[in-house]
Amino acid sequence: MNTTTLLLPCLVAGWLLDASAAAPGPARPNILWLTAEDLSPHLGCYGDPYARTPVLDGLAARGVRYTQAFATAPVCSPARSCLITGMYATTLGTQRLRSQFPVLPEIRGFSAELREAGYHCSNNVKTDYNLGGEAAFIADAWDESSPGAHWRNRRSGQPFFAVFNFMTTHQSRTSVWSHEEFEREIGSKLSAEERHDPAAANLPPYYPETAEARRAWVRYHDCITKMDQEAGELLAQLEADGLAEDTIVFFYGDHGMGMPRGKRVLYDSGLRVPLIVHFPEKWRFLAPAPAGGTSDRLVSFVDFAPTVLSLCGIPIFDHL
């Protein structure tokens, strides 16, 4: 099966159109990926009444929310090797965490194809692709891969593919940092109204009903609220730069939550992720559902690379 039909199935007809003739403005959209570390679909727009995520809820209200999106691995490096190459880690040999497995030279990051088509490709900042020779792979894939990487560093008028990775929901923050470090870096940056009440925590049924479990669930949700604010800051920058109407925005988690029974576990709690895609008006003809709609189509990380290339009207690597 051609993977380009999987992620956004109703887009196939749109992909076959000449985008420059079908829509006014730029012939190719910008693409912005907002990636949250270690995040299951615990957002208000996914029905979590405990979540405080107004920015992402608003993005879902304007975009398309995918209800059945899955990572190809429940831990970051194998999942990222799939995202950047469009190939299963089990095919590449990168399924084992920290494998540094060498891949064939023709296996490139799909953003290299975007670069060759004239896109400015920036990654802020995480790579961790689980590949041997990763430095050369990164140099080929990105114009910039650093804490300062940003679409603002491109040439004037150049289309862009920009990735921003939010570490705020990472397992280190939700369940590894000491209480003091968490309060200093996360808790102190939220208002009293934004903090979560342990008494109201909606614990999953597989967690024990204990004060410790409630505190852990609070901390996870406080991290999600802070991440939501960070997403809002980038979306505000996009608006301020006058680029929102030219940019298709993806928001997704890189695998399941960094909590017990989440990360590293091959259950839905370790693999199912939130996925929201916002299509501005001039690119809405590509959307598989109306603004504020949902798609129940089963989608996977292996679909992301060919989908982005298709949205940008760029030929897909033969090996995908």
N, C-alpha and C positions, 0 to 999 in steps of 0.2 A: 504494500500500500504506500502511496506517496504521502509522506508525512505532512506536506503542505496543506493537505485537505483536513487535517485533524484539529489543529488548534482553533481556527476560526472558520468552520466549514462553510458558512454562508458567504464568506469572502471570496470563494473561488471564482465566481463570476466577475467580481470586482477586480481580482488580480489579473484576469484575462483582458481587462480593458486597458486602453491607453490612458493612464491617470492624468496626463497633461491635457487631454481632450475632455475628460470626464469631470474635472473639477477646476475652478478658477485658482489663481495664485500659483505658488511654486509647483513644479512638476513632480516633486518628490517630497514626502513629509519628513520632518525631523522625528526621531524616535528617542524617548526618554524612558529609561528603566529605573525605577525606584525599588530596590531590593532590601527587604528586612531579614535580618538573620534570625533563624530559629523561631519561626512564627507559624503557628497553626491558625485556622480561620476564626480567631477570637477577636472579632471586630463587631461593632454595633450593626453594620450592614449585613453581617452574616448571622444575625439573630442572637448575639451575645448581649444580654441585658446588663451585664456587669461592666462592659467595655465603655470607655470614654474616648471615642475616636471620631470627632466631628469632621476632621479634614478628609479622612478616607471614606467616611460615610457620604460626604458631599461628592467626592470623586465618583463613587459608585452610583449616586443619584443622577450624575451627568453622563456616566459611562455604561459599560457592560460588566456585570459581575458573573464570574464563572464559578459554578457550584461544585464542580468535580475536577479540580486541577490537582495534579500530583507531581511531586519530585520523583526522580528516578532512583534516588537513594536517600536514606534518612539521615545523612550526615554530609557536611559541606563539600569536601574536596571531590568525591565522586560525582555529586550533583553538579558541581561547577564545571567539571570536565565535560559533562554532557551539555550544559548550557552554552559553553563557548564553542564547542565543536559541532553540535547538532547530532552527535553520535552517542549511543549507549556506552557507559563506562565499561560494561561487560564486553563490549566489542573492542574497545580501545585497550583493555587490560588495566584500566585505572580504577577498578571497583574497590580495591583495598585502600583504606585510608593511609595517606602518607606513602604511597607506593613509589612515586617518582618514576613511573614506568615510561620508557622511551616509546614514542609513537613515530610512525612513518613521516618523512618530511612533507609529504603532500597533505597531511592532516594539519589544517591551519584553523585559527580562530575565524569564525564567520565574519567578524568585524574587519578582517583583512580584505575581504571581498567588498565591503562597504567603503573602505579607504580607497581601494582601486577605482571605485565608481565616483569618487570625489567627496565622500563624506568625511567630516572630522569626527574621529572616534576617540572618546575619552572615558576613562575608567577611574572612578574615585571610590575606593582605592584598592579593595581586596581583589586578589587574583586567586591564589591557592588552587590551581587547576589540577594538581596531582600528576603532573607530567614531568618526564625527564626533559632536560634542556629548556626549562620553563622561561628563562630569561630571554632567549632568542624567540620563543613562541610569543611572549608578551610584546617584544619589540615589533614583531610582524603584525600583531593584532591591533595595537593601539598607537595613536598619535601621542597620547598622554596616558600614563597609568601612575598616578601619584595622589597624595592628599590634596594637591592643588588642581587636579584635572577638572575641567569645566567646559561647558559649551561656549562660555564667554571667551575662551582662548582661541577660537577658530578664526579663519579669515572672514572678512565682512561678506555676508550673504551666503556663506558656505553651509550646506545642510549638515546636520550632526546626528550622531548616535552617541548618547551620553548615558553612562551607568553611574548611579550613586548607591553605595551600600551602607545601610544603617546598622551599626553594631549595637545599638541601644537595647535591642531585644535578645542579644546573644546570651547563651547559657552562662557565660562568665558574669553577666550583670544580674540575671534573674535568679541564679542559684549558687554561685561560687563566691562572689565578693562578700566580704564581711558586711555586717549591718552598717558599720560606720562608713565604709567606702561607698556602699550603695546610697546612703543618705546624702553623702557629700556630692556624688556625681549625678544622681538621678532624683532622689526624693526631694532634696532642697530646691530643685528647679521646677517643682510643681506646686501649684497653689493648694490650699487646704481643700478647696472644692474639687480639685483634680485628683486628689489622692483617693484610694479605694478603702472602703470600710470592711475590715475582716468579718464583721458580723453578717454582712450582706453577700459574702463570697459564694458564688455558685459552683461549688466544687464538683468536678466530674465524678461519676459514680465509682470509678476505680481508685479514688483517693480515700484514705481514712478520714473520718470526721474528727480531726484534732486541731488544736490551736496552731500547731506547727504547719500543718497542711494549709490552713487558712492564710497564715502569714506568707507562705510561699506563693500562693495564688494571688494575693494582693501585690506582691513584689513584681510578679510577671505582668500583671495588668498595669501597674504603674509604669513599667518599662514601655509597654505598648502605647500608653498615653503620651509619653515623652517622644517616642518615635513618630507618632502621628503629628506632633508639633513640628518635628524636623522635616517631615514630608511637606507640611504646609509652607515651611520657609522656602523650599526649592520650587514649589508650585507658584509661590508669590514672586520669586525671581523670574520665572518663566513669563508670568504676566507683565512684570515690570519691564522686561526686555522686548515686549511686544511679540512674543513667539508662541503664545498659547494656542492661537488659532492655526498655527502651522505644525503643531507637534502632537503626535500620538503618544500617550503616556501609559506605560505599563506599571502597575504596582503588584508585587508578589513576594511571598516568603520563600527563602531558599531551601527549606524543608520544615519538618514539624518542630514544635516548641521544644526549647531546651529545658524541659521538665521531665520528671519521671514518666515513663511510658511514651515519651515523645521522641526526641532526637536519639538516633542509633537503633530505633525499634521499628521493625517492619510491620507496623499496624498503621491504620489510617492516621492515628495521632502522631506518627512519625513521618508520614509521607504526604498527607493532604495539606494543601497550602491555599491561602487566599490569592486570588488573581482578579484584578480589576484592570480593564483597558478603557481608556477614555479617548474617543474620537472627536476632535473638534468639528465644527459644522462642515467645513470644506472637505473633510475626509470621512464624513459620516456615511457616505454611500458604501464604504468598506465594512461597516459594522454589521455583525450578525444579529443584532437586536436593537430596538429603539433605545434612546437615552433613558437610563434608569432600568433597563431590562436585564434579564439574566440569560445565561446559556448553561444548560445541563449536559452539554457535550463532554465526554471524557477527554481530557487533554493532559499532556505530559510535557516535561522539560525538553524532551527530544523534538518537540514541535516548535519551540521558540525560535531557533535559528532560521529554519526555512521560512517561517511565517514572517519574520522581520525582513528578510531578503525579498520575499514576495511583495510585502507592503511597499517596499522601496523600488519595486520594478527591476530588481537585480537578479541575474541568473543564479541558480542554486548549485553549489558544488555537486559534482556527479556522485560522490561517495555518500551523500546524505540519503 
